Amino acid sequence: MCVEESKLGVKEYKVGIAQWKTTQAPNKLITLGLGSCVGVALYDPLNKIGGLCHIMLPDSTQFKKNENLGKFADTAIPIVYEEMIRMGAKKKSIVAKIAGGAQMFSSADSRIIGNIGKRNVDKTLEVLKQMGIKLVAKDVGGNRGRTMIFDTCDGSVYLRILGKEMKKL
């Protein structure tokens, strides 16, 4: 429990598919249903400011109608990053943890749509690298869904993986 948590009520914010949210300690951010989607937790440990996005697709430039910027890795990550900076986060302090990117479809389906989970992970890693954001932890791939719980008190990310015990990322 962080100091802020003992003084203030902790709020838990749900982040839906193709959404994002930024907050600061002592709050928690939670996203459910990370199958082929990727959850990206950005955190400034010095200022205890964090953001979480639930990415559904890798690249907004592949679509004519891409108004929902939270849907894509190339647009959601920069939005969360900029919101955190406006809240007082320091660019050089921000680090990332990611989870998801499972292959949720059969190999027959994958031939038609490709391995969207892997493509989401690859694009997420590319965007983080381009932005100079250090990746400090990841749990990606496989074929099971995940729930991601992000604690802004200390930057901890916990994963509930279907059929397994909760684990710290």
KOLTI-702775 format. One line per field, with one value per residue (C-alpha): x, y, z; residue in one letter. Coordinates in pm, 1 decimal. Example, Ala and Ser with C-alpha at 12.3 -4.5 7.8 and 13.67 -1.06 7.14 Angstrom:
c1 = [1230.0 1367.0]
c2 = [-450.0 -106.0]
c3 = [780.0 714.0]
res = [A S]
# end
This chain:
c1 = [0.0 147.6 123.3 -130.8 -347.1 -378.4 -485.0 -710.3 -964.1 -832.3 -1024.8 -1024.9 -1077.5 -1182.3 -1020.8 -1231.3 -1130.0 -988.2 -985.1 -722.1 -704.4 -441.0 -432.0 -196.2 -134.7 -313.6 -545.9 -553.9 -623.8 -776.7 -838.4 -1017.0 -1025.6 -673.4 -675.2 -506.7 -530.8 -234.2 -246.3 20.8 94.7 309.8 446.6 653.3 785.2 910.9 573.3 356.3 161.0 39.8 -164.0 -311.7 -438.7 -613.8 -491.0 -703.4 -514.7 -157.4 -171.6 -424.4 -286.0 -430.7 -787.7 -982.0 -1210.9 -983.7 -1156.3 -1116.4 -752.5 -755.1 -792.5 -443.4 -90.1 45.0 -210.1 -306.2 45.1 135.7 -197.9 -140.3 218.3 114.5 -163.8 87.2 327.0 42.7 -25.1 337.9 517.5 877.1 951.2 1278.5 1119.2 837.9 868.5 637.0 497.1 289.6 69.0 -154.3 -104.6 -226.0 -318.1 -686.5 -786.6 -724.7 -451.2 -720.2 -853.9 -497.7 -435.4 -720.6 -662.5 -298.1 -169.3 -318.4 -182.1 177.4 122.8 -17.5 286.2 534.0 377.5 357.9 729.3 809.9 613.6 771.5 1118.3 1045.6 926.6 1229.2 1015.8 1198.7 1016.1 1073.3 841.8 619.4 396.5 285.2 179.4 36.6 -329.7 -494.0 -675.8 -543.7 -670.5 -422.3 -429.4 -196.7 -121.0 3.9 142.1 446.0 396.4 311.6 119.4 -65.0 -200.8 -488.8 -437.7 -719.8 -656.9 -353.5 -281.8 -242.6 114.6 315.5 464.1]
c2 = [0.0 333.9 643.3 799.8 489.4 521.1 887.6 872.3 633.1 411.2 433.2 146.8 251.2 0.4 40.7 -118.2 -248.2 33.6 271.7 435.0 602.2 798.2 851.1 882.8 709.6 558.3 455.5 130.7 69.0 -259.6 -403.2 -729.3 -955.1 -924.8 -1203.6 -1093.9 -735.6 -582.2 -393.0 -124.7 18.7 333.1 452.3 736.3 597.9 936.3 1108.6 794.5 876.0 595.1 518.9 206.9 142.5 -163.5 -193.6 -388.9 -342.3 -253.3 22.4 301.1 378.2 51.4 180.2 461.7 503.1 517.0 773.9 565.0 640.7 408.7 112.0 123.6 83.5 369.3 617.8 499.4 481.7 841.6 967.9 805.0 931.2 1290.9 1284.3 1164.2 1448.1 1700.1 1549.0 1609.1 1290.5 1328.1 1191.2 1025.0 848.0 673.0 295.2 34.0 -309.3 -498.2 -806.8 -989.5 -1062.7 -1421.3 -1627.0 -1675.9 -1814.0 -2150.5 -2186.2 -2196.7 -1858.5 -1725.1 -1790.8 -1552.5 -1277.6 -1339.5 -1367.8 -1042.3 -1099.3 -1116.0 -818.3 -618.2 -705.1 -626.9 -286.5 -204.7 -280.2 -74.5 227.8 207.6 192.2 485.7 691.6 600.6 430.4 149.8 -182.9 -327.0 -631.6 -827.9 -1133.3 -1190.9 -1465.1 -1802.0 -1882.4 -1766.2 -1446.9 -1210.7 -947.3 -671.3 -485.1 -183.3 -23.7 335.2 332.6 134.9 46.9 -315.8 -502.7 -819.8 -1062.3 -1301.9 -1560.9 -1796.3 -2128.1 -2004.4 -1827.5 -1450.5 -1343.6 -1025.8 -899.3]
c3 = [0.0 -99.2 120.8 -113.3 -84.8 290.5 266.3 -37.9 -174.3 -450.1 -774.9 -1020.2 -1379.6 -1642.9 -1983.9 -2256.8 -2596.2 -2810.8 -2512.6 -2294.6 -1955.9 -1765.5 -1390.2 -1095.2 -763.6 -582.0 -864.9 -1061.2 -1427.0 -1539.7 -1883.0 -1953.8 -2254.0 -2389.2 -2644.8 -2966.0 -2834.1 -2649.7 -2321.6 -2289.2 -1943.9 -1944.3 -1609.5 -1467.5 -1136.8 -1015.9 -1041.1 -1007.4 -1322.7 -1543.2 -1849.0 -2000.1 -2351.5 -2494.9 -2852.8 -3097.6 -3426.1 -3518.4 -3778.0 -3834.9 -4180.1 -4312.8 -4268.3 -4431.2 -4130.6 -3829.1 -3608.1 -3291.8 -3215.0 -2913.5 -3144.3 -3298.2 -3159.7 -3371.2 -3235.4 -2883.8 -2737.7 -2836.6 -2699.2 -2359.2 -2354.7 -2430.2 -2169.9 -1910.0 -1999.9 -1957.5 -1612.5 -1509.7 -1613.9 -1729.8 -2077.3 -1980.1 -1681.6 -1866.6 -1904.3 -2054.0 -1974.0 -2228.4 -2227.2 -2473.2 -2838.1 -2815.0 -3118.4 -3049.2 -3387.5 -3549.9 -3809.1 -4081.6 -3961.8 -3934.7 -4303.1 -4382.1 -4123.2 -4034.2 -3679.7 -3555.0 -3201.8 -3323.9 -3553.6 -3259.0 -3044.2 -3323.1 -3394.1 -3022.5 -2979.9 -3289.9 -3163.6 -2816.0 -2972.5 -3206.6 -2910.3 -2696.3 -2429.4 -2251.7 -2232.8 -1884.4 -1894.3 -2129.4 -2134.1 -2492.4 -2729.2 -2641.2 -2686.8 -2364.0 -2276.5 -2010.5 -1770.5 -1687.2 -1353.7 -1331.1 -993.3 -1020.8 -665.2 -775.2 -1141.5 -1069.0 -1336.1 -1243.6 -1499.3 -1469.0 -1739.6 -1821.2 -1645.7 -1447.3 -1119.2 -1111.6 -1178.8 -1144.2 -1468.7]
res = [M C V E E S K L G V K E Y K V G I A Q W K T T Q A P N K L I T L G L G S C V G V A L Y D P L N K I G G L C H I M L P D S T Q F K K N E N L G K F A D T A I P I V Y E E M I R M G A K K K S I V A K I A G G A Q M F S S A D S R I I G N I G K R N V D K T L E V L K Q M G I K L V A K D V G G N R G R T M I F D T C D G S V Y L R I L G K E M K K L]
# end
